[in-house]
Amino acid sequence: MIIISEKNLQDFLEKTKKDFDFFDVGSQDGKPSFKKYFFPPEEEIFRLSDSRIGTAKVSKKFILFGLNLPQLEALTQLDEIMEKPNKDYFYFQRRKQSFVIGLVKEKIDVAPGGDIVLEDRGKGQYRVLVNTLKGKNLIKNYNNFFETVDEKKEKIPQIPEGSSLSEWSKSMRQILLDSELLANAVEWSHGHPIWDELAQKCLGCGICTYVCPLCHCFSIEDRVGLDDKCSRCRKWDACTLPNFSKIAGGHSFRPNLKERYYNWFYHKFVRAYREYGKSQCVGCGACKHNCPAKIDIQEVLSVILRDYRSNQ
Amino acid sequence: MDNIYLPQLVKIVNIKEQSPTVKLFRLAPTQRSGLKKSKFETNDNGLVFIPGQFVLVGQIGYGESPFGPSSSPYENKFIEIVVRKAGTVTNYLHSLKKGDVITLRGPYGNGFPLDFIEGKDMVMATGGCGIPPIASLVEYIIKNKEKFGRIYVLYGARSPEEILMKDRIEEWKKEGIKVILTIDKPALGWDGYVGFVTDLIKEIQINEADAVATMCGPGPMMDALEKVLRPLGISDRRIFVSMERKMQCGIGKCQHCTTGSKYVCMDGPVFYYDEIEKNHD
């Protein structure tokens, strides 16, 4: 078993900060997504200069530290989304440049994602789970901070009972376990009065999609600089915004907020299930914590599930 | 790993005015696109694209728009697209002249099921600006004429001036394709049909048991056509519709073109009618 002490961890982080770019995402509940480090809100995809098209360059190596359990799961899922049906060049360039270090307070047998995961055992001790070759090499290069111990001989604190996740997150993750049921229920709910209520409540601002670790809609927009340089960029978009499915000539395929908001749920729980066999939600709570209209995704799903079940 | 968003540069080698608001552009590969050859790549069957697939054409600084090529899929020296002035990109394209260089990505999407339609009677219905993918399908069928039964093209436009690709339509007729045109309202000098494309169905004679319909046109037209085709005996699984949606990435990532659980850019743009009929959008 590989372990690292609190003091060594701090020293290790200080050292890596000198060697790489370093970002600490923090792991408190409801924090906006880490996805921007791999899929930034706006990025250049290529540029035209002297009538030649050149692919934009991607950042230098960096460490992304502190992803909690739902965030690590989200990263693994986002990798799959970006892999299929066509491998996304920019996302994977950044993934290649990154070392992702998770920090979880739950007992885990297998790392759910990232390169290495630190399991907080309390009393200033962390168990280190290595998930990738990249993670293995990182530890090898900084091996003076890590210790390999024999679990049977040395006393390593056991992980404290319970979980660092909020009650909301825990119950949301229970709901997410049956993604087939969710898909059927959300599909069935088209026409349910709850969507009228939500369309009244929702401001259509798109914040839920920006903070979500799995929402990945984007638009492609061109930028023309004063220096005559032109570049094509991609920017985060949100399916709840009015122009999302509007075409030239002015026709919109989802003209009302009600349809757009339903589509947001439809994508997460129905289309995603049909595509990947899984809901595109990890129960992190970011959408709920950041919604200015205080819409709670779990409450919405609970109503839909209740009515779906009683209608079967 | 390749940058999947990178387009190739193409040169406008010809422009033909089709109507006051529509122009046809003939695009050829350029040396500057990095290709040594001045030809588009073809697949194993010698096709540059499958009729019904789309390309994203645009200009850096203006953006990209989806177009279903109208030229013969066997033609590898150029691709033709039909452009109606409707937004930023199309207005820009209309301002261009022969020799100008623009960008092209694709072909993307599935296209019409060429193997399935073989040996069958064909009803190809279209309206307004929906003619390009049908036009390339007609060119494909002409090239493989002995493999097909009776071929009908039903095409409706608002007025005689808005009938696009008139020169090509004349050539199709010479090849034995039965083309029936209709316009929405009576017009001076027009002695053809007046009314909707749906009214033309009674003019066709096909083996209903083994016919296939393909459609590309405004949504209401396609819904109305299905209501006429079904009683004829053409089932929803033999009606292929080409859908229009907002396109951005063209490769199944950005989510703009989704309808229900389908991606128009990847699963489509050609669908069985019943695949998309009940989608919530």
Contacts between the chains, C-beta under 8 A, distances in Angstrom:
chain1	res1	chain2	res2	distance
A	45	B	3	6.9
A	45	B	5	4.7
A	45	B	6	7.9
A	46	B	3	6.5
A	46	B	5	6.8
A	46	B	6	5.8
A	48	B	60	4.4
A	48	B	61	7.8
A	51	B	9	7.6
A	51	B	32	6.1
A	51	B	101	7.3
A	52	B	32	7.4
A	53	B	6	6.2
A	53	B	7	7.2
A	53	B	9	7.2
A	53	B	60	7.7
A	53	B	103	7.9
A	55	B	3	4.5
A	55	B	6	6.5
A	82	B	253	7.7
A	84	B	252	7.8
A	85	B	251	7.0
A	85	B	252	4.6
A	85	B	266	6.0
A	86	B	4	5.3
A	86	B	251	4.7
A	86	B	252	6.7
A	86	B	253	7.1
A	87	B	1	6.1
A	87	B	4	7.4
A	88	B	4	7.1
A	88	B	253	6.5
A	89	B	1	5.6
A	89	B	2	6.5
A	89	B	3	4.5
A	89	B	4	5.7
A	89	B	5	7.3
A	90	B	3	7.8
A	92	B	1	6.2
A	93	B	1	7.5
A	190	B	280	5.1
A	216	B	253	7.3
A	216	B	255	7.5
A	217	B	254	6.1
A	217	B	255	4.3
A	217	B	256	7.4
A	218	B	248	7.3
A	218	B	249	7.4
A	218	B	253	7.4
A	218	B	254	5.0
A	219	B	248	5.7
A	219	B	254	6.9
A	219	B	256	7.4
A	220	B	5	7.3
A	220	B	63	7.1
A	220	B	64	7.0
A	220	B	248	4.9
A	220	B	249	6.6
A	220	B	254	7.3
A	221	B	63	7.1
A	222	B	60	6.0
A	222	B	61	5.0
A	222	B	62	6.2
A	222	B	63	5.5
A	224	B	61	4.7
A	230	B	60	4.4
A	230	B	61	4.4
A	231	B	60	7.3
A	232	B	5	7.0
A	232	B	60	5.9
A	234	B	5	7.6
A	234	B	254	7.9
A	237	B	254	7.3
A	237	B	255	7.9
A	237	B	256	7.6
A	239	B	255	6.2
A	244	B	246	7.5
A	244	B	256	6.6
A	245	B	245	6.8
A	245	B	246	5.0
A	245	B	256	6.2
A	245	B	257	7.9
A	245	B	281	7.8
A	246	B	246	6.5
A	247	B	87	7.8
A	247	B	244	7.0
A	247	B	245	7.3
A	247	B	246	4.9
A	248	B	65	6.7
A	248	B	86	4.0
A	248	B	87	2.9
A	248	B	88	7.5
A	248	B	89	7.3
A	248	B	90	6.3
A	249	B	86	4.3
A	249	B	87	6.7
A	253	B	245	6.3
A	253	B	246	7.2
A	253	B	259	7.4
A	253	B	281	5.2
A	254	B	281	5.8
A	259	B	280	7.3
A	259	B	281	6.5
A	262	B	280	7.0
A	263	B	258	7.6
A	263	B	280	7.7
A	263	B	281	7.6
A	266	B	260	7.9
A	266	B	280	6.9
A	267	B	255	6.7
A	267	B	258	7.2
A	270	B	261	6.2
A	271	B	258	6.6
A	271	B	260	7.6
A	271	B	261	4.5
A	274	B	261	4.4
A	275	B	261	7.4
